[in-house]
Amino acid sequence: MPSLVVQAQGTDALTTLPEEVLSSEDSLSIFKLIDSLLVLEEQELGSQLGLRLTYNSNMLSTGRTLGINQFGLGAGLSYYHKTGLYADFSGFWSDEFDPQYYLTILSAGYMYSLSSKISLIASYDHYVYNLPYDYIPYSNALTASSYFDLKPLVFRLDYAYYFGEQNAHRLMPSLGFTLEKRGLLKLNKVSITPMAMVLLGNESITEIVFPSTRQEWITALIRLRNGLPWYTLNTKNVFGVMNYSFMLPLNVSYKNWNFFISYSYNIPKALPGETLVLSESGFLTASITRLLNLKPNKSLL
C-alpha cells in the first residue's frame, strides 16, 4: 500500500499575506507603465516627470481574489529621461491593512523602441513592506516586457523574476486589438484595447506524507522517539497556468494628461498539488497621470 499523501498549500502560502500584497500589483502595473511610456514617446518631447494616482476596487494575488472586499489606492512619481532610462517611486494604501500604508516600490529601468511597432522594457523593482511580518518571501524583482503594436492587433509578453528569501517566476503572454480615435472632442487620443492574458508561474508545494505500511509505521515511531514529527514533508516545485484574465481598458490622452480605466475578469487556476479554494472575480482599476515636460523653453501646460 502506498504512503498516504495530503497535499498542502505551497511554502509560499505559509506566508501568504506578504506575497499577496506583492502580487496585487502584478497584473496591471506593467501595462500601465507601457501605456505611460508610449504616450511620452508619441509626444516626442524631452525628459519628463509623471505624477500618478491609481485606484483598485479589489486586490489580487496572481489574479486570485483574497476573498475579501477591499479597495486600494496608489500614488507614484516617475522620471523619464529622453534616452529611455526611467525611475519610479510608488506607494500603496489599503483599507484592509494596519497600517493602511503597506507598500513602497522603487523601480529603475530602460525602454527601447526597435521601431514604431516594437518596444522593449527592462526594470529592477525593490519592494519595501510596512507590515508586521518578520518573514517576507520576495523583496526584489527583475522584469522584462515586450510590446508589439501590429495595428489593429497588439501582443505583449511579460516576464518577472521575484527573489529574496524565496524566488518565483511569472510569465504573462497577452493578445488583443486596438480601437483608436484621434481628435475626438479635442482629445489627443481615445483608445480601447480588449485583451486576453494568461498568467503562468511556479510555486513550492508541500506534501504531508503519513505512514501507511508496517515499515513506515516503525520508521514513524523511531522518529517520535528522536523528537521528530511522525509524518514527513515532501516539497516540490511546480509550474503551470495560474490565471486567465480578460481585460477591457479605456485610455484617454488630453494634452499632458492621461486617463486610464479598465475592467478585468479573472479565472484563477490551481497549480498541480495546490489546495487553494479559488473563485472567479472581476475588478476595476483607474489611474490619472500628469506629465510634466522638463525640456527647456517648453510649456508645462
N, C-alpha and C positions, 0 to 999 in steps of 0.2 A: 504494500500500500504506500503511495507517495506521501510525502510530508504535507500537512495542512498549511496552506499559504493564505494569509489575509493581506490583501493589497492596501496599503495605507497611502495617505497623501504624501507627495514628494517632500524631500527635505526642505525645499523652498517653502512649502505650505506650512511647515512647522513654525515659520516666522512670517506668516502671510502678510500682515499689515504693511510692513516696510516695503515688500515687493509690490503690493497692490498700489501703494502710494506712488512708487516709481513708475509702474506700468500704466497708471491712469493717464499719463501724458503721451504714451507711445503713439496711439493710432492716428492722431491728427496733427501732432506737432510738426512732423516732417513736412506734411502737406501745406500747412500754414506758412512755414518758413520758405518753402519753394515758391509759393504764391507771392509772398512779400518780395523775395529777391527778383522774381521775374517782373514784377511791377517796376522795381527800380531800374532794371535793365531796359524795359520798354521806354522809360522816360529819358534815357540816355543822359543822365545827369552825373554829377561827380559824387564824391563821398557823401554819405547821408547818415543821419540819426533816425531811428524808428522808435516811436512811443506806442505801446500796445496794451490794450485791455481786453481780456477774454472772459468768457462765461461758459461753464459746462453744467448742463442740467442733471447729469448723473455721472459719477466717477466710475471708471472701469479698470479692471486688471486684465491685461492682454485680451481686451474685448469681452471680458466676463464681468457681469454685474456683481457688485458686492452684496446685493440683496437688501440694500437699504436705500431709501430715497434721500438724496443729498445733492447739494449744488457745490460747485467750485468756482472760485474767482482767481484770475491770474493777471499779473501786470509784468511788463517787460520793457527793457531798454536795449536797443540794438545799435551797433555801429557797423556800417557797411562801407568798406573802402573801395574805391573805383578799380583797384587791382583785382578784386574778388575776395579779399580777406574780410572776415567779419567776426564780431564778438557780441555776445548776448548775455544779459542778466535777466532772469525771470524768477518771480516769486509767486507762490500759490497759497490760497486760503480755502478752507472748507468748514462748513458748519458742523461737521461730524467729528472733528478732531479737537483735542485740547493739548496745547494751544492751537487756535484756529489757523495761525500761520505755520504751516507744517513743512514747507519745502522751498529750497532755493536751488536753481540750476544755473551754473556758469558754463558757457559754451564758447568755443572758438573754432573757426573752420574756414573753408575756402570753397568758392564757387567758380566753376569754369564752364564757359559755353563753347562747345565744339562748333556749333552753328546756331542758326535761329531756331532750330528744331530740337537740339540735343543739349541738355545742361547736366552738369555733374556737381554734387556737393559732398564734401567730406568734413567731418567735425569730431571734436572731442568734447564730451559733456561731463561735468562733475556735479554730483548731487550732494547737497548739504541738508540733512534732515533736522528738523526741530521737533523731535518726537522722543518720548521717554523710553527708548529702547537701547539696550547695550549692544545688540547684535543687528547689523544691517547687512543683508546679503550682497547688495550691489550698491556701489557708490560712484562708479565711473562707466562711461560708455564711449565706444568708438562707432561712428555711423558713416555709412556711405549711401548716397541716394543718386539715382539716375532718373532723368525726366526726358521723355521722348514725345514731342508735340508734332504728331503727324496728322495735322488737321484733316478731318474733324476728330480722329482718334487720338487718344492720349494714353501712353503706357508709362508706368513708374515701377521701379524696382528698388526697394529699400532694404538695407541690411544693418543690424545693430548687434554689437558685441558688448554685453554687460559684464563687468568684472569688479571684484572687491574680495569679500570673504568667499564668495562663490562666483561662478561665471555662467553665462547663458547666451544663447544665440537666438536672434529673431530675424526672420526673412519675410518680407511682405511684397509680393507682386500685385499690381493693380492695373486694371484696364477700364477705360471709359471713353466718352466722347464729349466734345465741347460745342455748346451753342452760344454764339457770341454776337453782341450787337454794340457797335461803337457810335457815339454821338447821340444816344437816346436821352432825351430830356436834358441835354447839355452835359451828360455824364461822359467821362473818358471811355469807359467800357463797362458793359454788363455781361457776365458770362455765367452759364450753368454747366456744370461738368459732372453728370451722373457717373459713378464709378463702382466697380465691384472689386473687392480686395480679399485676399487670402493671407492669413497670418500663420506662419509656421514657426516652430520653436522647439527647444528642448527643455526637459525638466528632470530632476533626480527623483526617482520613485523608490520609496522604501517598502519592502515586503516584510511582514512579520511571519516567520516560519515556526509553526508549532509542531512538536514531535507527534508522530502517529505510529511508528513501528517500535518494536521492543528495544532495538538497539538505540533508537533515537531517544526513547524514554530513559534509558540507562545513562546516555550522554547528558540528558537534561538534569538528572539527579546529581551527576557529578558537577555540573555547572552550578547548581544550587549550593552544593557543599562548599564550593570555592567562592561563594558570594556573588555569583553571576546570575543574570536572568535565565529562567529555564527555557525560554524561547530564543531564537536567533533573528537577527535583522539582516536582510539582503537588500542592498541598494544598487539600483541600476539606472542608467541614463537613457531616456527615450526621446525620440524626435518625431514630430508629426504635425498635422493640422491642429491649430488651437482655436481658430475663429474664422468664420466667414462674415464679411461685412459689406453692406450696401450703403453708399453714401451719396447724398444729393446736396451739393454745395452751390451756393449763390455767392458770386464775388462781384462787388461793385467798386469801381475806381472813379473818384472825383477829385481832380487836381492832385493834391498831395495826401488825400485821404483814401484809405482802403477799408471797405466794409465786407466782412465775411460772415456768412451764416450757413450752417449745414445741419442736416438731419441724417443720422446714421442708424442703421438697424443691424444688430449683431446676432449671429447664430454661433455660439461657442461650442467647441467640441472638446471632449476629454481625451487626453493622450492615453495610450495603452498603459493600463495599470493605475490611472488616476481614479480616485473615489469621490471627486468633487461633484456636487449637485449643481448643474449648470442650467440656466434658463435663458431664452431669447430676450433681448431687450433693445430699446431704442433710446436715443438721447440727442439733445440739441446742443450745438456749440456755436458761439458767436464771438466775433472779435472786431475791434476797431483799431486801426493803425494810422498814426500820423507820421508822415515822412518829412524830415527837415533837411533841405539841401544845404550842404556845407561848402559848396563851391563859391568862391568869392564873386561878388557883384551879381549874385542871383537872388531873386526874391524867395522868401520862405513861405509865401502865401500861395 
